[in-house]
Amino acid sequence: MTRKYTIKGLVQGVGYRPFVATIAEELNITGWVRNTGGIVTIEASGVDSALDELYKKLSTQVPTGGFVTDILVEDCAKTQAFDGFKILESDEDYGKNLPLIPADIATCDKCHEELFDPGNRRFGHPFISCTTCGPRYSIIEKLPYDRESITMADFDMCSSCFQEYSGKRDRRRHAQTIACPSCGPKLEFIEIKDEKSDNVTLRGYVDNLVDKHNGGGKKREIDMATFILNLGGIVAIKDIGGYHLACNPFQKKAVEALRILKHRENKAFAVMFENVDNIREFCIVDNFEQKLLTSPARPIVLIRQNKNNSKNQFADNVCLTSPYIGAMLPCNPVQMLLTAECGPLIMTSGNASGDVLEINDESMENWLRARVQSGEIPKDVPIAILRHNRRILRPLDDSVMQVVKGRTQFIRRGRGHVPTPIPVDISSEIYATGGDLKSTFCYVKNGLAYVSQHLGDLESVSCQQFYKKEMEAMAKIFGFKPKAIVTDLHPGYFSRAIGENLAKNSSLPIKHIQHHKAHVAAVLAEHNLKGPVLGFAFDGTGYGEDGTIWGSEIFLWDGKSPLAEMKRVHHLKPVKLIGGDEGAKNCDTILTGMLHACGLDDIDDNQNASLITAAIEKDINAVTSTSMGRLFDAVSAMLDICHYNSYEGQAPVELENMAVTADDGYPLFIGEDGDTTSLFKEIKNAISQNISKSKIARGFIEAAANYVIGIALRSNINQVVLSGGTFLNRILTEKVITELEEKHFKVYIAEQLPPGDGGICLGQIFLM
């Protein structure tokens, strides 16, 4: 008997073919397995009982990192005779199967063990991998996933690796990223120094460097990078998805130099630890957080600092005001080797803040040399590069996550998760352009939503170029040919212009979707909710259907009408504010505008208040806004916590950081009609009574939560959706979820995409 099996799902790049071959050989089945486009095809000959057992195992087992969505079985005539079971070369997929490509996968436990085993031939090898771990999406050029389709094609296998690759019982059987110190990529260490100076200390160290691991020099570059990091320097490290900039978190001067290098003065840095036990020395880690930290994606996870541990504290300019540490574990061998030698390391994106993650060796070297030559970086802070010669095809920033009431929440979705699709109840093939801040785009086909990695803010030319390149690359790899385009409603968005050009050039229909409706719809799509639903979309800014700026929108969907007709039923009282980029960044200006709108000019301490209010009254660069994010900005300024957003959301973040330090909040409230007059009066009263900033800050966030809870209770709608960047505030979101669930509401948040603008592309498609 001969049967053909067609396997659909994530079955390429996870060692699925050798997995099938091993099962077949154990069952004395002859035949073959091959990649066919984006799927796997099997022809198996044997007795009926063996073929039935093969189907059973394929239905219940899958290699780490993969999953099966469907198995089609049909009896067939044997195409050719085989002596045993073979893994064949891949062929084309002439059907319409949508391929699934694995995200980059963290180094597995077995490879980690070999990496630190002096008796293993891959001891200290910075590119160790196997069938179930290593780079995937960042190095693939086209399907099917084979050696010649990825950047490992640049490296010829040595005889030892080929023997493992073709060995029937080897765990690296058909591992496309297989390599060893003899035939794989190589590390290179480069010192970046002022042309007029010479690092005598480093030169002396290099001249006397002895390989203490007897590995034939395999760790020489790692040792030099370790030396620089321990010396208080900065090293640009080329990893799987691009460059990181690393330094020692205990050395304040090194951290300060890193802030100068990145132009990142006020945002906390993420820290990489060797293992979870090391993280526990600095943080309070719960089971949900540990599960995220140790997942194959290895994201950055925001975890509460253990302030009671005075023994282990980083320099005070690492986390700044944040009560959390953005903690992460090593995801690749280079990081594992470095943290084993150095301990915790700051590991931040290798770029200037707001720019695209760097993957080009020459560009990184030129950028660092220019910064050193400029004299901005202190001369006693050594700068170096640790890079390799394996090409990276697409930048992938680290994913950033947090846990809220036992739910996972993305702050940024990138390496380890992209391009894993999200199943959605959408049958048509559509392209959504997303928004301009924290931009992502989305292709949907066959009920699967493929959301891009974080692409940055599209006000940057480099991010615009990155956006267009990734849009084209994803379409090429997956074979997307959308039948319709959907964009944000904002007439000035770059992402909208991209969509309109694409629609015009391809003669496709296009639709423009209101920003906050897309926020709510993204959560509806993710959870496949059926109405009625009450949706809250709180953020900084979004173009409203009436031409004003929205940002505190509450929508009601009855579950029967078209979703796009969801009704806007509540929002904060509209106020006039100074518009433009500066208007969104200057919290003092925002506060003045809000106090003026409430008739509270007498409590405004801003010395420029009269000029600001005059501009507003004369409608000079003024906008009408209902933004909850701007309200957070105003309160942050009023409490003298943050007066200027040097990065998006800084004032709300620092307001929350302050609020976390209070056990309870000062009682405040927002009017049922969204009026904030009493709120500001009571804050001023609390300040005059010398109530602590932390209690007032927490009281305000709780007032925002109570505003949400009150609207939900009055609505009698059982399903509540919370979306928009404001709901990254843990105090706010946890209070809303806790109190509404106690009253038997079902509360939904974005769990597979960020709640902010990084998730609206999915909502746009759902509203098409």
Steps between C-alpha positions, in 0.01 A plus 500: 500500500626850411357822637571866439493735800480878459597680821397863548610726782835622632697204367803658339807620687418288808656169398175350379643292214756313716227464762279325241788290369588372847139389565477334159825309552385378841181366335687337208326733254667579169448812292592865526429837660563840344427870541247606239476878495370586845380152597644149544409207275553134591473185293500192723485130413443227756245279668170661597570486874832683455344768282220546754760538776689754287183707467437475875850623585483783245167606650622510859870587484696791355858629546561791734392831347264347244130424476269315260173651382387227261602157367355382169530127427433321173577156360724515197723302268866483596692756289833319531666222699715597797742301708398644836359843568658808340497876552467645151594838364223758520272581209248766402154526650259521212199527726377792703643400837602796711848439643593535865856600587636463854618799695861506617530240775717526812790258544360174640613331822695228317696753294559705814644193670733434207604866487650474850631143473883505454479150356259594222629603160268801508626618838487879502367510142302827474270364227397167643149391398296196404169411335298660782690823568683789341421781255211450259297797376793743520707296252245360250489637147227280352307179548535212538717515812822334381870572534515668160207726594660647812817698559674187632538415130809724519677229703594156368460213745813319607504119481421463872194726478382328183526163672274632779267666249448172314513267801178315574527517878666838538305784658645733233361288219401749230562797731527780245704726731751226588858627539808457715820698571654355182230590250256746655484877539788671678513766769706814455604746771571862406607779730357843418745762615592860449765519226716711730496249785580138563355269760818370659303300756306314230808448284687350792208274580471379141877439473489282809163335436510131582215268413424372847246250364743309273264552210755597237414870516127454450415744782764763432250758371262427788786552746588836347138616509476384861813696584356820351166456680665436835731796440197729482471519123223458243486217247276491192404133470358352182234250603227308317271789406749787493742689720471557874700752701623350826668628813542415868191614699704545817728764345325836498748666265455229237122532523521878463722460192246258353224758552710759316571254220130416449358848577289326763501716809181408682393144418591193704731238348429127473739262675601150391563241770669162477204307645177538697675453835718799412187704423351406838796671669364829367130444432186338636413244231162324492417181310343682204807720459737204526306319229539800269869545581584138422276466192674436164436866408712628793327841520581790725256478793426795729538362853470677836834578663578354839584826678558315829809337353765761577781255420439503125412835351585636157629851440216747556504613134402153370131487600465868595156549657361164388402253774536228236795341327466403137653157557598252232689174463758424230343375178816405310846354570689832486275645771530181705879510486514870594258484794677190632821705512364845591180445692211743431541728200299791368386385157329770296420540130801582285388833361438860592165520680216520251702361210491158333688215668837470327591176318772630267858456622645796311223735611540403865878545487471838326237621747710406801817649355320826426366517856844432648671751271242764595637499853153446656598167652748529792845386386536265796193298392628245246272417206516175303306278260443127523357393167468199273486434127156340478265731312182620671222567251254685723538689828299358789491694824454304821138441596398683818223365724342527843252299703171662602260298717641175366468620140792563268523846349732606219667836516696419184466189282814395317767230516372162611138575404509640146390364251279257697145574375188560705191295405208732424148465366581681174487312171600768248855604409568855624797725574481748790756777524469562876588838647802729510605462864642166615414394150414149384313372196293188446418257222200270545436192289317172559397605850856576615627848589870560441605809694843648435762567762519841671608744228547819703344843460442599139599862551855365449614459139697187590189347658298587188755319285501206741119484484494483119779241487331269750160541336646381171712225658209343690280508191773324300581231759139407570359570155244754618286663232242709687163569347434814708689763701408661832669794676460743787263793460773760568558694174862579588622151583786355295341157542179629342694640203669160455159331494353749257793463261477122517125508437541739207786308337324165538144623437385373839215627719610694808331593826604743775428390858469717809796444730321418825243276341799303369638475855179338622458285190852356539401346834167381357689329217757339728238352733238441228240680711135517409302798622375690677830656608597819683842607376736750666779651286727727706821646356681819412363590162296376207320678218128509576209466261403860576846632415601553864758304697354205690658296776252397772240331288237253618314308232191282514454220250169316512641189335248521217585812302817511286795541735607822329172652623590462868374812680716750686307529828742669744824697512674762709371853467670654193765763570702727274875442510805614309547251214795359312793294625600758759145518628505125566838512675480809721300394806494852647331629186250213515423575866445867426257416220302262719483738797387780269226280355380428855501870592784442748757751372542626857671174610737487202864559599634503144674833439414472129133431570372828357683448169374143473139584578509795259618267221224252587229765504617637165512143365869527413629144449227378734318168493194366679588186695336235717831322566542295818874489433516881505310500830771274645760746364324792668477331840865394479598863443268629774668265748846613385583144392564552129469818297611380159463175304852439370367164379141404427305434818775615739273711721237225549777245564665716766160575651442125537852450637421752771156349569641150547684617812172586680294237681176687437382800304362839593127497409440670164238463232418583138146614434256253345477733203879503461543840666835543679440832677453345845794270438741788452352695793547204734855437379585863573338465841697184575827669401423791733443248782844346435351166401780292350541499123484123499157492671361765266644325194348169606174673581483645151566164331235341720262782403557412133429135584183595687390706199524185287333280762214745545423516128509121476266456797250749360507335158402149613714364214667182624798498260756778546803565280796710620736625230735786418841584640362645825403146604868409524466668841489201734330679790220616270451172316525272803248706696251501212535126438482411870191703582305420184572129523386501861170628361498217242602704198721340237798726436724462197835660421745455213721201581654409164568856382581827679194694624651816353552597139704185434173307489260720305584344162309186600203709609504687169457173312222384731311822418550472124 
